Amino acid sequence: MMNVKETTKYGFSGHETFAFRYGWLKKGVDAIRFDPNIFNREDAIVHLGVGKNMVQSIRYWCLATMLLTTQTDPSKKHRMLQITDIGNSLLSDNGWDPYLEDTASLWLLHWQLISNPEKAAAWYIAFTHFVQPDFTKHELFNFLKTFTERSNIRISQNSLNRDADCLIHTYVPSRNTKGALIEDSLDCPFVELGLIQPMYDIDTFRFSIGPKPSLPVSVFGFALNEFFDSVAGNRQTINIHDCLYGRGSPGQVFKLDENSLIEYIEILQTLTSGDIQIDDTAGLKQVYRRKSFESIQWLKDYYSNFATAQCLAKK
């Protein structure tokens, strides 16, 4: 496997045990547009219409999904929040998908979350280091604990336990103590992605590895291009194995199998007229990127077509 560049900074907790809910991300982005210091204001609960802990959770999830970022205000000498290009493009009132009506937006936000270990280390570790397909919450917690100990990361076991619990609730529908699904449970939107499935009892889960029919090729192309930029440097090629199993790779983040990964790349090969291409020489499959792409252009093209389709559907 290639020497994937790893960050040395990992961030845990901050979500206040809440997985984000529909409307939270736009609420947070709109609040920062109103006042970049909104989350530090005493009346933030009034402006956001939620409790104090939820205010901090909204802030966390907007940062974790990279819809917001921090910047230093030279005049005030403290860090303030600002909306990222994707945050503005996706969730502004006239944005691509302000109310997350398209599942593509959830796949994009999932990619953003897993790609951000500085804010969402538990999610990054679970999707890119934890190779056990079936697991319990206790096994996930133990893996996080072992990872942090080996990496000399100081974090309390209570924080890791809350992260493991919140991570599962991010992707798994809520159930009662008898294992039945809870109706109108305010689940996280990521439940729709089906990436983690509950198993035969309420304590066992499984990563859903294989085809992802609701993952658009444009979002995959965005992710592949981001992965190329982060690991390939000036090289034009990445081994298929690394695209599938490399840390932070589209294969790992989206939990694809090899056939699904190759199918996506073959579609990209057609769409780019060979600028992205699979080459199979002497049994070694490589992905070639023959020119640089602006990652966000994949998303602009997708949402432009999505908006057109919506307009046609209303006629």
Secondary structure, DSSP 4 states (H G I P E B T S, - for coil): -------S------STTPPP-TTHHHHHHHHHHH-TTGGGSTTHHHHHTS-HHHHHHHHHHHHHTTSEEEEEETTTTEEEEEE-HHHHHHHSTTSS-TT--SHHHHHHHHHHHHT-TTT-HHHHHHHHT---SEEEHHHHHHHHHHHHHHTT----HHHHHHHHHHHHHHHS--B-TTSPBPTT----GGGGG--EEE-SSTTEEEE--S--TTS-HHHHHHHHHHHHHHHTTT-SEEEHHHHHHSTT-HHHHTT--HHHHHHHHHHHHHHTTTSEEEEEETTEEEEEE-S---HHHHHHHHHHHHHHHHHHHH-
